[in-house]
């Protein structure tokens, strides 16, 4: 088998894989059998862009977190201590699905594990397999490949899987049939606003207190000078504009808490590399609130398939009494309605400031699959049966807090 079928004129690592056949299916007697090709080397991966994005489009993935630009930039900048384990499902000579996986070593409650996981981390807000036609068959082919090499891994971890994701449903069914151990943890409820009504009707859904606060802060800021909404999508000054956006994102509490883009070199490298690529592709949206031409708040967002995804936000703390992020959010939403977008996705957790704008949330979970071995059964039992009971015990928070004060983390 040769990965040249995936990337023309490129030789890469390949391995024989289990074959999925359609024998016995009287309704689809002429369907071509599927096979799986493994991509482990960076050179092949770095040449997969056109095929990768074509499959993302065919799969109707409406967010940026599975696009080649995002995944390849992540791999380049975060440089995980592992190796690629990307599975490509082939129908004849035609790729029809991708499982963007990697292999590394991890720890679960102090125990070392050989881990297969998605090419993702905390900055990847949504994840899934890339499935086009014959989704169930493709998932079965992927699972057959993974199950055949189960002696080489202890845990499959897929994070930030949205509710009703096809891949998670299919993979869990296949794993259950093969007597593997399953687990799922709820991770977050990402707030979003569907743009399915007139602006005035939407405003009526917001609380009077929130709207009153918004108007009061706006009046106060307008007394200082001219307030404007600026949107930057690219241009010759993009690098300097990104510098300013990153400084604003870190200016308030995020910089002190260590969660800002500027706080970590790998995090900075990721966004500094990704956002110019987004500008080239027409996705980038840097929303600024300005007062007398000075930028005092920012929302870093990507516009993909007519949906706006808010990645990061920040503001100048000197203007905190005027809630500049709140005012910028209203201007950004007004612009989204004007442009007739279909959705604004706040991503992340259901923080209070986001819920002031919407009561709609999108659940996400982490999916875990373990080969059914004695050691894995112990880990699975602890993680999904014993630990939830411990968390519910009234003494848990006290013990956890005491442990953190002496540098002991009870949960990994």
VEXBAKE-591439 format. One record per residue (C-alpha): x, y, z; residue in three letters. Coordinates in steps of 0.05 Angstrom, whole numbers, always signed. Layout:
% VEXBAKE-591439
REC      c1      c2      c3  resn
REC       X       Y       Z   ala
...
***
This chain:
% VEXBAKE-591439
REC      c1      c2      c3  resn
REC      +0      +0      +0   unk
REC     +27     +69     -17   unk
REC      +8    +137     +11   unk
REC     +19    +165     -59   unk
REC     -56    +151     -68   unk
REC     -69    +203     -15   unk
REC     -18    +255     -37   unk
REC      +2    +247    -110   unk
REC     +77    +242    -122   unk
REC     +93    +237     -48   unk
REC    +122    +175     -16   unk
REC    +105    +166     +57   unk
REC     +99    +115    +112   unk
REC     +47     +61     +98   unk
REC     +22      -2    +132   unk
REC     -26     -57    +114   unk
REC     -94     -47    +146   unk
REC    -156     -88    +159   unk
REC    -204     -87     +99   unk
REC    -278     -72    +105   unk
REC    -320    -109     +55   unk
REC    -393    -104     +38   unk
REC    -404    -178     +25   unk
REC    -474    -200     +43   unk
REC    -504    -131     +34   unk
REC    -558    -145     -18   unk
REC    -579     -72     -20   unk
REC    -509     -48     -41   unk
REC    -480    -106     -81   unk
REC    -429     -66    -121   unk
REC    -398     -22     -67   unk
REC    -323     -19     -67   unk
REC    -287     -47      -6   unk
REC    -253      +2     +40   unk
REC    -182      +1     +66   unk
REC    -144     +45    +114   unk
REC     -77     +78    +102   unk
REC     -33    +103    +159   unk
REC      +5    +169    +156   unk
REC     +60    +174    +208   unk
REC    +112    +219    +177   unk
REC    +110    +295    +176   unk
REC    +129    +301    +102   unk
REC     +67    +264     +79   unk
REC     +23    +302    +128   unk
REC     +50    +369    +105   unk
REC     +29    +352     +33   unk
REC     -42    +331     +50   unk
REC     -73    +401     +52   unk
REC    -115    +401     -12   unk
REC    -142    +331      -1   unk
REC    -154    +344     +73   unk
REC    -194    +408     +62   unk
REC    -233    +377      +6   unk
REC    -257    +323     +53   unk
REC    -272    +374    +107   unk
REC    -316    +411     +57   unk
REC    -349    +347     +33   unk
REC    -362    +328    +106   unk
REC    -397    +396    +115   unk
REC    -355    +413    +175   unk
REC    -377    +484    +190   unk
REC    -322    +503    +241   unk
REC    -247    +516    +232   unk
REC    -219    +466    +283   unk
REC    -213    +407    +234   unk
REC    -188    +446    +174   unk
REC    -118    +431    +151   unk
REC     -93    +501    +168   unk
REC    -113    +492    +241   unk
REC     -89    +420    +250   unk
REC     -22    +428    +214   unk
REC      -7    +494    +250   unk
REC     -24    +460    +316   unk
REC     +24    +403    +301   unk
REC     +80    +450    +280   unk
REC     +74    +498    +339   unk
REC     +57    +455    +399   unk
REC    +107    +400    +379   unk
REC     +77    +345    +423   unk
REC    +122    +290    +449   unk
REC     +90    +238    +404   unk
REC     +81    +218    +332   unk
REC     +27    +224    +279   unk
REC     -23    +167    +272   unk
REC     -70    +195    +219   unk
REC    -117    +143    +188   unk
REC    -143    +156    +118   unk
REC    -200    +112     +93   unk
REC    -195     +96     +19   unk
REC    -251     +75     -27   unk
REC    -210     +48     -84   unk
REC    -161    +104    -101   unk
REC    -206    +157     -69   unk
REC    -198    +181      +3   unk
REC    -266    +189     +37   unk
REC    -250    +198    +111   unk
REC    -195    +219    +158   unk
REC    -183    +204    +232   unk
REC    -134    +259    +254   unk
REC     -99    +221    +310   unk
REC     -32    +220    +344   unk
REC      +3    +171    +390   unk
REC     +39    +192    +454   unk
REC     +52    +173    +526   unk
REC      +7    +201    +581   unk
REC     -12    +190    +653   unk
REC     -79    +173    +684   unk
REC     -79    +182    +760   unk
REC      -5    +168    +763   unk
REC      -6    +108    +716   unk
REC     +32    +113    +651   unk
REC     -11     +98    +590   unk
REC      +3     +91    +516   unk
REC     -48    +139    +488   unk
REC     -81    +149    +421   unk
REC    -115    +216    +417   unk
REC    -140    +269    +371   unk
REC     -91    +321    +345   unk
REC    -118    +373    +393   unk
REC    -109    +407    +460   unk
REC    -145    +459    +502   unk
REC    -144    +509    +444   unk
REC    -182    +461    +399   unk
REC    -254    +479    +416   unk
REC    -286    +423    +376   unk
REC    -263    +357    +348   unk
REC    -289    +298    +308   unk
REC    -269    +250    +253   unk
REC    -275    +276    +181   unk
REC    -329    +233    +149   unk
REC    -358    +242     +80   unk
REC    -398    +188     +44   unk
REC    -406    +118     +74   unk
REC    -395    +147    +144   unk
REC    -414     +84    +182   unk
REC    -371     +40    +138   unk
REC    -313     +89    +144   unk
REC    -318     +89    +220   unk
REC    -320     +13    +220   unk
REC    -257     +12    +177   unk
REC    -223     +61    +224   unk
REC    -244     +20    +285   unk
REC    -222     -46    +254   unk
REC    -153     -15    +243   unk
REC    -148     +11    +314   unk
REC    -175     -54    +345   unk
REC    -124     -95    +306   unk
REC     -67     -56    +338   unk
REC     -99     -52    +408   unk
REC     -40     -88    +439   unk
REC      +0     -24    +423   unk
REC     -45     +26    +460   unk
REC     -80     +31    +527   unk
REC    -129     +88    +516   unk
REC    -163    +124    +459   unk
REC    -180    +195    +479   unk
REC    -224    +242    +436   unk
REC    -235    +309    +468   unk
REC    -287    +364    +456   unk
REC    -335    +320    +417   unk
REC    -400    +357    +405   unk
REC    -466    +325    +423   unk
REC    -494    +279    +368   unk
REC    -427    +274    +332   unk
REC    -432    +216    +283   unk
REC    -361    +191    +294   unk
REC    -367    +184    +369   unk
REC    -433    +147    +362   unk
REC    -406     +99    +310   unk
REC    -339     +86    +345   unk
REC    -372     +73    +412   unk
REC    -419     +23    +380   unk
REC    -361     -13    +346   unk
REC    -321     -13    +410   unk
REC    -380     -40    +450   unk
REC    -390     -96    +400   unk
REC    -317    -115    +408   unk
REC    -320    -115    +484   unk
REC    -277     -53    +495   unk
REC    -287      -9    +556   unk
REC    -323     +58    +544   unk
REC    -326    +123    +582   unk
REC    -351    +193    +572   unk
REC    -341    +258    +611   unk
REC    -380    +321    +600   unk
REC    -329    +377    +588   unk
REC    -365    +442    +570   unk
REC    -428    +476    +546   unk
REC    -408    +527    +493   unk
REC    -456    +586    +487   unk
REC    -478    +607    +418   unk
REC    -529    +653    +386   unk
REC    -569    +628    +326   unk
REC    -586    +687    +281   unk
REC    -656    +667    +264   unk
REC    -697    +728    +281   unk
REC    -695    +804    +270   unk
REC    -646    +844    +313   unk
REC    -702    +880    +350   unk
REC    -734    +813    +367   unk
REC    -668    +787    +392   unk
REC    -659    +847    +437   unk
REC    -726    +832    +470   unk
REC    -699    +765    +492   unk
REC    -644    +799    +534   unk
REC    -654    +820    +606   unk
REC    -673    +893    +620   unk
REC    -617    +897    +670   unk
REC    -566    +876    +618   unk
REC    -592    +926    +566   unk
REC    -595    +981    +617   unk
REC    -523    +967    +638   unk
REC    -502    +967    +565   unk
REC    -534   +1035    +551   unk
REC    -504   +1066    +614   unk
REC    -433   +1044    +598   unk
REC    -440   +1067    +526   unk
REC    -462   +1136    +547   unk
REC    -404   +1142    +594   unk
REC    -353   +1122    +541   unk
REC    -383   +1169    +490   unk
REC    -372   +1227    +537   unk
REC    -297   +1215    +531   unk
REC    -294   +1217    +455   unk
REC    -315   +1185    +390   unk
REC    -328   +1110    +397   unk
REC    -321   +1066    +336   unk
REC    -322    +993    +316   unk
REC    -263    +973    +273   unk
REC    -257    +906    +236   unk
REC    -190    +883    +209   unk
REC    -188    +823    +162   unk
REC    -117    +828    +135   unk
REC     -73    +878    +100   unk
REC      +0    +900    +100   unk
REC      -2    +920    +174   unk
REC     -31    +854    +197   unk
REC     +30    +833    +237   unk
REC     +30    +898    +277   unk
REC     -45    +894    +286   unk
REC     -38    +823    +314   unk
REC     +15    +849    +362   unk
REC     -34    +901    +387   unk
REC     -90    +849    +392   unk
REC     -46    +802    +433   unk
REC     -26    +859    +480   unk
REC     -99    +877    +491   unk
REC    -117    +804    +503   unk
REC     -65    +801    +558   unk
REC     -74    +871    +587   unk
REC    -126    +855    +640   unk
REC    -131    +794    +684   unk
REC    -110    +742    +633   unk
REC     -37    +765    +632   unk
REC     -32    +761    +707   unk
REC     -67    +693    +709   unk
REC     -19    +665    +657   unk
REC     -75    +647    +608   unk
REC     -62    +700    +555   unk
REC     -33    +684    +486   unk
REC     +31    +721    +505   unk
REC     +43    +679    +567   unk
REC     +70    +618    +529   unk
REC    +117    +616    +469   unk
REC     +81    +556    +437   unk
REC     +13    +589    +446   unk
REC     +39    +654    +415   unk
REC     +72    +616    +357   unk
REC      +6    +580    +343   unk
REC     -37    +642    +337   unk
REC     +17    +683    +303   unk
REC     +22    +629    +249   unk
REC     -52    +611    +245   unk
REC     -84    +680    +240   unk
REC     -45    +704    +177   unk
REC     -66    +638    +144   unk
REC    -138    +654    +165   unk
REC    -131    +723    +134   unk
REC    -106    +692     +68   unk
REC    -166    +645     +68   unk
REC    -215    +702     +83   unk
REC    -234    +678    +153   unk
REC    -200    +728    +198   unk
REC    -241    +779    +237   unk
REC    -206    +824    +287   unk
REC    -259    +866    +320   unk
REC    -234    +928    +358   unk
REC    -269    +980    +400   unk
REC    -235   +1047    +392   unk
REC    -240   +1113    +429   unk
REC    -213   +1172    +392   unk
REC    -175   +1123    +348   unk
REC    -144   +1085    +406   unk
REC    -159   +1010    +408   unk
REC    -185    +992    +477   unk
REC    -217    +923    +467   unk
REC    -211    +865    +419   unk
REC    -248    +802    +397   unk
REC    -205    +754    +357   unk
REC    -253    +713    +313   unk
REC    -257    +669    +252   unk
REC    -313    +673    +202   unk
REC    -323    +603    +171   unk
REC    -384    +581    +131   unk
REC    -422    +643    +151   unk
REC    -412    +629    +226   unk
REC    -370    +673    +271   unk
REC    -326    +636    +321   unk
REC    -297    +679    +378   unk
REC    -229    +652    +397   unk
REC    -201    +704    +445   unk
REC    -221    +771    +475   unk
REC    -190    +825    +518   unk
REC    -191    +898    +538   unk
REC    -150    +956    +566   unk
REC    -162    +954    +642   unk
REC    -158   +1030    +645   unk
REC    -227   +1031    +612   unk
REC    -256    +975    +656   unk
REC    -309   +1021    +687   unk
REC    -341   +1026    +618   unk
REC    -342    +951    +604   unk
REC    -308    +957    +536   unk
REC    -314    +883    +521   unk
REC    -389    +887    +533   unk
REC    -396    +946    +486   unk
REC    -353    +913    +433   unk
REC    -395    +850    +437   unk
REC    -458    +888    +421   unk
REC    -425    +922    +361   unk
REC    -399    +855    +337   unk
REC    -468    +823    +343   unk
REC    -500    +881    +306   unk
REC    -450    +871    +250   unk
REC    -465    +796    +248   unk
REC    -539    +812    +239   unk
REC    -523    +864    +186   unk
REC    -480    +813    +147   unk
REC    -535    +761    +154   unk
REC    -491    +710    +188   unk
REC    -525    +647    +213   unk
REC    -492    +640    +281   unk
REC    -444    +671    +331   unk
REC    -407    +619    +372   unk
REC    -375    +642    +437   unk
REC    -340    +575    +446   unk
REC    -308    +554    +512   unk
REC    -347    +549    +576   unk
REC    -415    +578    +595   unk
REC    -387    +639    +629   unk
REC    -435    +690    +658   unk
REC    -418    +746    +609   unk
REC    -434    +699    +551   unk
REC    -500    +677    +581   unk
REC    -520    +751    +585   unk
REC    -525    +747    +509   unk
REC    -556    +678    +500   unk
REC    -587    +619    +536   unk
REC    -568    +570    +481   unk
REC    -509    +524    +494   unk
REC    -476    +466    +457   unk
REC    -453    +407    +500   unk
REC    -384    +376    +489   unk
REC    -355    +313    +518   unk
REC    -290    +274    +522   unk
REC    -296    +202    +496   unk
REC    -251    +147    +523   unk
REC    -242     +75    +498   unk
REC    -198     +24    +533   unk
REC    -177     -46    +509   unk
REC    -207     -95    +558   unk
REC    -145    -115    +597   unk
REC    -138    -123    +673   unk
REC     -98     -59    +683   unk
REC    -145     -19    +639   unk
REC    -205     -46    +676   unk
REC    -177     -19    +740   unk
REC    -165     +50    +709   unk
REC    -233     +50    +677   unk
REC    -268     +31    +742   unk
REC    -231     +86    +780   unk
REC    -242    +139    +728   unk
REC    -315    +127    +712   unk
REC    -344     +93    +774   unk
REC    -303    +108    +836   unk
REC    -279    +178    +821   unk
REC    -349    +208    +808   unk
REC    -370    +182    +876   unk
REC    -309    +213    +908   unk
REC    -324    +280    +875   unk
REC    -394    +279    +904   unk
REC    -368    +268    +975   unk
REC    -370    +332   +1018   unk
REC    -298    +321   +1042   unk
REC    -269    +319    +971   unk
REC    -264    +395    +961   unk
REC    -232    +404   +1029   unk
REC    -180    +351   +1015   unk
REC    -168    +376    +944   unk
REC    -159    +447    +968   unk
REC    -110    +425   +1022   unk
REC     -71    +384    +972   unk
REC     -65    +442    +923   unk
REC     -36    +486    +978   unk
REC     +22    +438    +986   unk
REC     +30    +426    +911   unk
REC      -7    +360    +906   unk
REC     -58    +352    +850   unk
REC    -108    +297    +863   unk
REC    -136    +296    +793   unk
REC     -97    +292    +728   unk
***
